[in-house]
Amino acid sequence: MTSEPDASDPAAWEEHLYKILAAAAVALLVTGTVIYRILEDWSWVDSFYFSAVAVTTVGFGDLTPTRDVSKLFTVGYIFTGAAIITAFLTARLQRRGRKRSRPSK
């Protein structure tokens, strides 16, 4: 089990939050992949592809859920997934921006 960072160190909290968001993003994609594999009987690749396309709100339309339960899952998956992916990408870009703005040694 990991310990929480020191409350007086904002950089440690940001690192901790980044790791949590990264894990949530991976868990989100794995969950979606498994659910679509089971509900729609798509291949693993198609299931992962649809999961990624759905949560990034790209929505190419080449794959679509056909069962009512899949459609209902997709609604919740997109709302939840878009929020998690947005939070993760925001944290990732902020982290990258801080690294670029550091003075060279």
C-alpha positions, -999 to +999 in steps of 0.1 A: +000+000+000+013+035-009+015+062+017+001+096+012+025+124+004+035+150+029+007+177+032+033+205+031+047+194-003+025+204-032+047+188-058+044+154-040+006+158-040+006+166-077+027+135-084+003+114-063-027+128-081-011+122-115-004+085-106-040+081-095-054+097-127-031+075-148-042+044-130-079+055-134-074+061-172-058+026-176-086+010-155-112+028-175-099+015-209-094-020-195-130-020-181-145-008-213-125-033-234-137-062-212-173-051-211-176-046-248-159-079-254-185-096-233-216-076-243-210-071-280-187-101-286-163-079-305-126-089-308-102-076-281-088-051-306-122-038-316-133-036-280-102-016-270-105+006-301-142+014-294-134+021-257-106+046-267-127+063-294-157+066-271-139+082-241-120+106-262-153+116-278-139+111-313-168+088-323-159+076-358-191+055-360-175+025-376-184+004-346-217+009-327-232-010-298-262-030-309-277-043-276-297-020-253-276-029-223-245-020-243-260+014-253-269+022-217-234+012-206-219+034-233-238+065-221-224+062-186-190+051-199-187+082-221-197+106-193-174+090-168-146+084-192-145+118-208-141+133-173-113+109-163-095+112-196-098+150-196-084+152-160-055+128-169-046+147-200-048+181-182-025+168-155-001+153-181+001+186-200+006+206-169+034+183-158+050+185-192+047+223-192+064+225-158+093+204-170+098+226-200+097+258-180+125+247-157+157+265-163+185+244-180+215+236-159 
